[in-house]
Amino acid sequence: MRQTRRRGNLLRGAGHAELTPEMRLELLFYGVAYGVAGFEDGPAEIKSLLDSGVRIPTTWDVSPEAAAAKDRGHPQADLLGRVARH
């Protein structure tokens, strides 16, 4: 219960913070990859951000998390891999 409450607070806080599109993409990537409550609409927003040209900076490598999601059979593994490849 306590961990769920913290996750909810993180999501609410992030929603009010002034995030760059790149930061928003990274937040969504991790929320979707780890199945955090409140990120159910994340895949659609990730697709929209990618389609508009937003990318996570190349200094941050998310490919290990994308590969782990694929290995686990994550339902959004292809999308997470798309984020990692850019």
N, C-alpha and C positions, 0 to 999 in steps of 0.2 A: 504494500500500500504506500509506504513512504517513498519508494523508488518511483512508482507511478506518479505520485504527486509532484516529485521533483521534475520528472520528464514533462508533465503538463505545464509546470511553471516555466521551464526552459522554452517550450514552444510558444507560450504566451509572451514571454519576454522577447524572444526573437522576432515575433510578429510586430512588436512595437519599436524595435530597434531600427535604426537606419542602416540596412544592409545593402551592400552593393549587389548587383545581380550575380556576380561571381560568388559572393559569400552566401547568398540565398541558394544557389545551385549546390554548393558544398553542404550546407545544412540539410537540404532536401535529400541529397545523395545519402548521407549517413542515416537520416531518419527512415528512409525507405529501406536501405540495406539492412538495418538492424530492427526493422518492424516496430519502430517507436509509435505509440498511440498518438493519434492526431495527425499523422502523415499519410492518411488514406488517399488524399488527393495529390500527393507528392508526385506520382508518376506523370500525371497530366501536366503538372507545372514544370517538371524536369524537361519533358518533351518540348513544351513551349519555349523554355529558356534556351535549350539547345537549338531549336529551329530559328530563334532570333539571333543566334551567333554567340551566345554566352558560353564561356568555358571556364573550368577551374584552372587557375594558373599552373603552368607546368612545373613550378617549384614544389607543388604538392602532389605526390603520387598516390592516387586512390586505387591503382590497379590491383594491389593485394586484396583489398576489400571486395572489389568486383570479382576477382577470381574465386575468393572464398564463397561469395554468394552463388556463383555458378556451381561450385563443387557441392554446395548444400541443396541445390535444386531450387533456389529462390525464384519465385514467379516473375520477378522483374530483373532477372540476371542479364538479359540482353540489353535492357535499357541502362543498367548500371555499368555494363561493359562499354556501352556507347559513351557514357560520361568519361570513363577512364581513358578511352582511346583518344580523346580530343585534347 
